[in-house]
Amino acid sequence: LFTITNHHPWNLPSHYQPPALPPEISRIYRKYLNTFHYTDACLGLLIDLLKEKGLSENTLLFILGDHGYPMGEHENFVEQRYLYEENIRVPFMIYAEGRIPKPKVIENVASQLDLVPTLMDLLGLHGLNLSIGSSLVRPLKERRIFFHNPYVFKNYGCREGKYKFIYTRLSQELELYDLESDPFEKHNIAHENLKLAQEFLHSVKSYERLFHHLYAEKQIVPIDSYDMAEKGVSIEFAVQK
């Protein structure tokens, strides 16, 4: 399910009455938050319906955003610019009644690339994990997470622990932030920590080259039915493997 109300221009249905918000919130941000409230209400109706139909324990819900949306931070109102927290930090919840013993919060940095291996664990599937990610069901060690924004300025970045690195290909600018002491990413410390910034830069460029290679060699595209027929492999077998 894809929520359209949550996208610009953030217009609510006429029948929905949102809660009162503090008066100091700007008009645009108010519209944005109101559509969040409406989306949450609709999600609640869906979960209630699943329970009513006896389907809740046979359903896995992955509730997440595809991207963030800046509201003036870093003088930006467009999600297709930059890689700051307001651009990439998204809500992410797994609702799996009867499959997860008790609710918990995963403190480690995670990525949308973790969806496939997590789903395999929840369903008890064994086989090749054709995804670059880690299962959120298993204990996660500190790791490096990558992200990119190919639009406008062509930004690439990564996050490990408290450090976040951003590389802008068009300007060649390097940015490094300590999110513990500087959560709003106001103080670029790349020049003060050039060795660490260069290490992150090497890692980010390797990540970019890897995906260019995988796509160029067509190693992460679906096997079409013609190829499988030529190899004498049934579609069902290929999907199971």
GIRAMO-V67865 format. One record per residue. N is the residue number from 1. RES is the residue in one letter. PHI is phi as a letter, one per 40 degrees, with the letter a starting at -180 (999 if undefined). PSI is psi in whole degrees, -180 to 180 (* if undefined). Layout:
n;res;phi;psi
N;RES;PHI;PSI
N;RES;PHI;PSI
//
This chain:
n;res;phi;psi
1;L;999;135
2;F;b;124
3;T;c;121
4;I;c;-34
5;T;d;-33
6;N;c;-2
7;H;b;158
8;H;d;134
9;P;c;20
10;W;f;57
11;N;b;128
12;L;c;150
13;P;c;148
14;S;c;-25
15;H;c;-10
16;Y;c;131
17;Q;b;109
18;P;c;165
19;P;c;163
20;A;c;138
21;L;b;157
22;P;d;140
23;P;c;-22
24;E;c;-11
25;I;c;134
26;S;c;160
27;R;c;-42
28;I;c;-46
29;Y;c;-34
30;R;c;-44
31;K;c;-42
32;Y;c;-49
33;L;c;-37
34;N;c;-39
35;T;c;-29
36;F;c;-44
37;H;c;-41
38;Y;c;-43
39;T;c;-42
40;D;c;-40
41;A;c;-41
42;C;c;-38
43;L;c;-39
44;G;c;-40
45;L;c;-39
46;L;c;-46
47;I;c;-41
48;D;c;-41
49;L;c;-41
50;L;c;-41
51;K;c;-42
52;E;c;-37
53;K;c;1
54;G;g;27
55;L;b;-6
56;S;c;-36
57;E;c;-2
58;N;b;22
59;T;b;136
60;L;b;127
61;L;b;122
62;F;b;111
63;I;b;112
64;L;a;164
65;G;c;154
66;D;c;-25
67;H;a;165
68;G;c;-173
69;Y;a;114
70;P;c;146
71;M;b;47
72;G;h;-11
73;E;c;142
74;H;f;33
75;E;f;45
76;N;b;139
77;F;b;16
78;V;b;125
79;E;c;-15
80;Q;c;17
81;R;b;138
82;Y;g;177
83;L;b;32
84;Y;c;170
85;E;d;-37
86;E;c;-18
87;N;c;-36
88;I;b;-15
89;R;c;125
90;V;b;154
91;P;c;144
92;F;a;114
93;M;b;139
94;I;b;121
95;Y;b;108
96;A;b;79
97;E;c;128
98;G;g;-10
99;R;b;-24
100;I;b;118
101;P;d;-48
102;K;a;151
103;P;c;144
104;K;a;159
105;V;b;129
106;I;c;113
107;E;c;-25
108;N;c;152
109;V;c;133
110;A;b;174
111;S;a;159
112;Q;c;-21
113;L;c;-12
114;D;c;-4
115;L;c;-48
116;V;c;-52
117;P;c;-31
118;T;c;-44
119;L;c;-40
120;M;c;-42
121;D;c;-44
122;L;c;-33
123;L;c;0
124;G;g;32
125;L;c;138
126;H;b;141
127;G;i;-169
128;L;c;134
129;N;c;100
130;L;c;50
131;S;a;151
132;I;c;93
133;G;a;179
134;S;b;146
135;S;c;130
136;L;c;-8
137;V;c;-28
138;R;c;157
139;P;d;131
140;L;b;131
141;K;c;166
142;E;c;131
143;R;a;171
144;R;c;126
145;I;b;137
146;F;b;153
147;F;a;160
148;H;a;158
149;N;b;94
150;P;c;-5
151;Y;c;162
152;V;f;-82
153;F;b;-7
154;K;f;73
155;N;c;139
156;Y;b;148
157;G;a;176
158;C;a;165
159;R;b;132
160;E;a;118
161;G;g;-130
162;K;c;-9
163;Y;c;140
164;K;b;132
165;F;b;139
166;I;b;132
167;Y;b;124
168;T;b;111
169;R;c;-40
170;L;c;-41
171;S;b;-10
172;Q;g;17
173;E;c;141
174;L;b;134
175;E;b;135
176;L;b;131
177;Y;b;143
178;D;c;102
179;L;c;-14
180;E;c;-45
181;S;c;-17
182;D;b;66
183;P;c;-21
184;F;c;8
185;E;f;58
186;K;b;-23
187;H;b;104
188;N;c;117
189;I;b;22
190;A;c;-42
191;H;c;-28
192;E;c;-23
193;N;b;55
194;L;c;-38
195;K;c;-45
196;L;c;-41
197;A;c;-41
198;Q;c;-37
199;E;c;-45
200;F;c;-40
201;L;c;-45
202;H;d;-42
203;S;c;-43
204;V;c;-42
205;K;c;-36
206;S;c;-40
207;Y;c;-45
208;E;c;-44
209;R;c;-38
210;L;d;-48
211;F;c;-35
212;H;c;-41
213;H;c;-46
214;L;c;-41
215;Y;c;-41
216;A;c;-39
217;E;c;2
218;K;f;42
219;Q;c;-10
220;I;b;39
221;V;b;152
222;P;c;146
223;I;c;121
224;D;c;166
225;S;c;-31
226;Y;c;-47
227;D;c;-41
228;M;c;-37
229;A;c;-38
230;E;c;-34
231;K;c;-1
232;G;g;30
233;V;b;131
234;S;c;155
235;I;c;-41
236;E;c;-42
237;F;c;-41
238;A;c;-40
239;V;c;-42
240;Q;c;-38
241;K;c;*
//
